[in-house]
Amino acid sequence: MKPAPFDYRRPGTLAEAVASLAGEPNAKVLAGGQSLVPLLSMRLAAPSLLVDINGISGLDRIEVCEQQGVDGVRVGALARHAAVLASPDVRRVQPLVPMALAHVAHATIRNRGTTVGSLVHADAAAEMPVVLTLLGGHLEVEGPAGRRTIHADDLYIGPLESALSHDEIAVAAFFPALAPGAGVGFEEIARRHGDYALVGAAALVDGDSVKVGYLSVSDVPTVVDLSGVADADLGEAALEKLEPMSDIHATAAYRSQLVRVLTERVVRSVRKAA
């Protein structure tokens, strides 16, 4: 199937891109296109205008910096998954990001797809939204009213639905640095490597604090605080705060069992590494 007809613009500045979006409520932003283009081809999305931001310089930067008094990694909107995965600075400052990115699709898709684009797409089965949520990161977005920050806790409001307005562009994502002495881990189960996970779990352990984020369990990325729970009880404690869903890929009962297994596995792996 071919996409429905649409207009196309490739602005040279961020201001031009925002103006293009503001003038067309049914416009979409094109960055990597690894989520959007398949939707267009299947006519699950039919925007009247595509605003291609690949001509805007400076949006592909990956840098270690401080924001709001917190050290971390800032990933620009055009930074490809492969570049973020290969960055020694990212691996040093926040190793959970490359741990999760190694599970994102296949090399061909990682070479073109963008980390910020995955965050904005808001798929609860994707790896990066739950990483941002678990770490307490945020998005920088630009719109007609200027720039604002959307914290991860406020970003995901429903299935494939984020808090960005139609006339806003996600400029960058910020992942806070791993605190000294803290540890992270990532595990997922998929039918084949590169497929969407049936269930995935990301863990952040800092002293007595234990938090685990889940993908492909609920309709939005979900983080559960498991501090003070014995290792043998981690899975059941997590399920008390989750409602695994059923779909064509797995039943709720099967996802519940994967939550039990992966929760204990990922937390143990972090503690062992520490």
RABEL-V36675 format. One record per residue. PSI is psi in whole degrees, 0 to 359 (none if undefined). NEAR is the number of other C-alpha atoms within 12 Angstrom. Layout:
# RABEL-V36675
[[PSI;NEAR] [PSI;NEAR]]
This chain:
# RABEL-V36675
[[147;11] [153;15] [154;21] [154;19] [143;15] [157;20] [159;21] [133;21] [144;27] [84;23] [156;23] [349;20] [160;23] [322;33] [319;23] [321;25] [316;37] [320;37] [321;26] [317;34] [319;36] [331;25] [358;20] [98;24] [336;20] [28;21] [158;30] [150;42] [135;45] [119;38] [270;38] [325;33] [3;32] [342;28] [319;33] [315;31] [317;26] [322;17] [321;20] [316;25] [326;19] [1;15] [30;17] [345;16] [138;23] [67;23] [152;28] [341;23] [135;29] [127;33] [104;41] [114;31] [8;38] [347;31] [2;21] [120;26] [151;17] [352;20] [1;30] [13;31] [145;28] [119;36] [148;32] [129;27] [182;22] [133;16] [132;21] [38;13] [12;9] [133;21] [150;22] [197;34] [129;38] [123;39] [119;42] [161;37] [335;42] [7;39] [122;36] [152;35] [316;43] [322;31] [319;30] [318;44] [324;33] [352;23] [120;26] [331;18] [317;23] [315;34] [324;28] [317;24] [318;31] [85;38] [343;36] [330;42] [306;50] [330;34] [314;28] [320;38] [332;40] [341;28] [357;34] [111;39] [224;30] [169;20] [320;20] [317;15] [321;24] [332;30] [338;24] [322;29] [152;36] [145;44] [317;52] [322;46] [320;39] [321;44] [317;47] [327;47] [333;38] [37;36] [120;32] [351;40] [358;39] [157;45] [317;48] [324;48] [320;52] [330;49] [313;49] [319;49] [315;41] [320;38] [350;42] [37;28] [191;37] [166;40] [143;43] [127;33] [148;33] [132;30] [185;27] [331;22] [1;15] [200;18] [142;21] [166;22] [133;27] [115;32] [149;28] [326;35] [337;25] [359;23] [319;36] [114;31] [357;22] [177;18] [122;21] [33;25] [124;23] [174;33] [4;30] [141;32] [161;26] [337;29] [18;31] [149;38] [130;48] [119;45] [323;46] [162;36] [145;50] [123;46] [114;47] [149;37] [157;35] [128;30] [149;21] [132;15] [348;17] [163;26] [156;34] [157;43] [160;41] [134;41] [144;37] [158;40] [124;34] [157;24] [318;13] [150;14] [131;16] [339;23] [160;22] [143;26] [143;34] [321;40] [143;44] [155;47] [132;51] [133;51] [144;49] [114;46] [122;36] [96;26] [236;18] [352;17] [126;21] [117;36] [139;39] [129;47] [145;50] [139;53] [152;47] [29;44] [311;47] [179;35] [355;28] [158;36] [134;43] [131;42] [135;35] [133;35] [117;28] [24;31] [135;22] [0;17] [134;21] [148;18] [319;25] [342;19] [4;21] [313;31] [313;33] [322;25] [322;26] [318;37] [336;32] [339;17] [7;22] [157;29] [83;23] [140;32] [157;26] [144;19] [194;16] [346;9] [329;21] [151;23] [163;19] [323;23] [319;20] [318;22] [322;35] [318;32] [321;24] [324;34] [315;45] [312;32] [311;28] [326;38] [309;47] [320;34] [314;29] [322;36] [319;40] [321;29] [323;23] [315;30] [324;24] [317;13] [325;14] [none;17]]
